[in-house]
Amino acid sequence: MNDAIRAQFPALSATVHGRPLVWLDSAATAHKPMAVLDAMNVAAATSYANVHRGVHELAVRATAAYEGARADVARFLGDVDVRDVVFTRGTTESLNLVARAWGDRHLRAGSRVLVGQMEHHSAIVPWQEAAKRAGAELVAIPFTADAVYDLERYAQLLEGGAAVVVVAHASNAFGTVHPVAKMAAMAHSVGAKVVVDGAQGAVHGPPRVAELGADFYALSGHKLYGPTGIGVLWARPDAWEETPPFLHGGEMIRSVRFSGTTYADRPARYEAGTPPILEAIGLGAAIRWLEGVGWNAIVAHETGLTAYLLDALDTVPGLTWIGRGAPRVPLASFVLDGIHPHDVGSVLDREGIAVRTGHHCAQPAMEAMGRVATTRASLGVTSVPGDVDALVAGLAVVRRRLG
């Protein structure tokens, strides 16, 4: 991407410890272009009101902008029905909604829940708790030393039956893009529902959820160059029909009597209370901005830059990056011999370079790899080769100081 793209992100002009910021932590959260900031500011200044409830002009404007954002998301997900798009506070809430609402209704004693061993804690713990409540069995789908799910072993696990399979579109810990469509088809062959954590996958190209074979697909706005506090849960109509409301309160009802309550149609029945209005507007603006840049250009840019990153890391003495040979999103998770990742991150920070260190909310994955933590460098639409060069230079400083 050119300087004109980067210039639209005011945060990238910051300095850290007297050095220009090198942002290599987009997988944790992506900065926002002015188009997103402006959309939210204009809405707050000129069209702020609660949605769906008022007949006055500001309420009409706010509702139109909020529902316009839902249409943006529906288009992004593959021109799906807007009624199947539910706004949440983020991927974590979306995954909890499925585990609590769908899971509590359908899991029974003896049910089996298959969850990828590489998954984020937000995809593991809600189902762990749902299985505990139901007396169901939680089973980990193992992966290989290349950070690729073992499909042969997965097929064997499915032979024992499964109520639901939970897998990420892409690993936040190692960057691996999982064969979701194939895994979904295998799961459906035994009657299992498929829940996909799209937090890391969606930002790198429209996910086209129906083609992936997902029954539920979750994503977060702040990974997608939008604001925090906004997420999405999409589901197939038949999956929604099997899912009762998760939260109860205003707006999600049709009528309330002390004798009983009837609920609104989707998506309203899953959006109790005042929703994240400005955040939804910001997410819609982010999607439109990405479409303006062009998905083909974004994919080409990130693909080339990922190759540049991995080739550059191969020149660093004593560095091992995980997931070699696997399809991947633009991030690298690596270790430096003899140096703890937290120390690597601290020294890089003094050089103005922001990376993520730790277990990345994926402790079972780290344990399976025999690691406590890694350093993760992640790229995005604003990244340039100079960021990678700065990282390599920074790692040389790490080695001089700590090696």
Buried (B, 14 or more C-beta within 10 A) or exposed (E): BEEEBBEBBEEBEEEBEEBEBBBBBBBBBBBBBBBBBEBBEBBEEEBBBBBBEEEEEEBBBBBEBBBBBBEBBBBBBBEBEEBBBBBBBBBBBBBBBBBBBBBBEBBEEEBBBBBBBBBBBBBBBBBBBBBEEBEBBBBBBBBEEEBBBBBEEBEEBBEEBBBBBBBBBBBBBBBBBBBBBEBBEBBBEBEBBBBBBBBBBBBBBBBBBBEBBBBBBBBBBBBBBBBBBBBBBBBBEEBBEBBEBBBBEEBBBEEEEEEEEEBBEBBBBBBBEEBBBBBBBBBBBBBBBBBEBEEEEBEEBBEEBBEBBBEBBEEBEEBBBBBBEBEBBBBBBBBBEEBBBEBBBEBBBBBBBBBBBBBBBBBBBBEBBEBBBBBBBBBBBBBBEEBBEBBBEBBBBBBEEBE
